Amino acid sequence: MAQDPIILDGGLATELEAAGLKIQGDPLWGARFLHANPQAVKEAHTRFLRCGADVITTATYQASVEGFVQHLGLTSEQASQLLMSGVQLAKQAVQDFMADGVHPGRRVPLVAGSVGPYGAFLLDGSEYSGAYDESMSKEELKAWHRPQIQCLVSAGADLIAMETIPSLKEGEALVELLQEFPNSKAWLSFSCKDAQHICNGRRFSEAVQVAKRSKQLVAVGVNCSEPTLVEPLLESVAPHRSPDLSWVAYPNSGHDWVPGTGWKTSEKKVSLADLSPAWRRQGAAWIGGCCCVFPADIAAIRHKLLGSKWTETA
């Protein structure tokens, strides 16, 4: 833990919505704006970069070739190109950010290609339950994810963010699929429902054991879950820590997802910045936020963890 933590970005779709774009209820979520307003996506990436993100995540969480064909009327080839554009936009944002010459000593930010769970495509909230894994085989899940990962890798993503995974079987499928891209690195993060279990009820410790089978994963952990669950979740897997595999932690702001209506504002005020030092002490090397987490929240996390190494440029 001698090295500085790597600061992730926050909720990209949240930031797009804050800029006035309609996200809630859209079957493509923020991925629609790769087609409808790519400049807004790039500007959102830039705001996170200015507030200290060392990693920005592409607007492809709810993107798929099938989804783009179905909802945008594109051909399969056009849909693949649109998926790839998510990486290209993010890389351009990084290039422009670093070229302005006002970030001395700043590490070059990475672009993580976002891969969401199959449940995100279903639009029924099952990304937070994993209920679909009972009706799908591991091979079917691999077949679903393969085109998206192929596009992200081909476009030059620095690593793949396999995120908000609610199911152990889907996690296994993704770890196995990653082997088809032997030069690629990734992290694997699960959505969790309590201090011991991922969303479909399997133990978080089982999910970590799945991740440990891979030499390509840089981290395993939790995202888009209640922030106060992160510490006990990491504590529950402390015996499984490995020097070759870090923890990644980027919960949501504490809001609850209600299928059909969207994010429900929480009455609890939770500061991710205040919680993040505990995650760092537990071995988390990749730390940030997810839904309803804004650039200012990422700036606060960076300041809390890095102190004088933070220079605000927003």
Secondary structure, 3 states (H helix, E strand, C coil): CCCCCEEECCCHHHHHHHCCCCCCCCCCHHHHHHHHCHHHHHHHHHHHHHCCCCEEECCCCCCCHHHHHHHHCCCHHHHHHHHHHHHHHHHHHHHHHHHCCCCCCCCCCEEEEEECCHHHHHCCCHHHCCHHHHCCCHHHHHHHHHHHHHHHHHCCCCEEEEEEECCHHHHHHHHHHHCCCCCCCEEEEECECCCCEECCCCEHHHHHHHHCCCCCEEEEEEECCCHHHHHHHHHHCHHHCECCEEEEEECCCCCEEECCCEEECCCCCCCHHHHHHHHHHCCEEEECCCCCCCHHHHHHHHHHHHHHHCCCCC
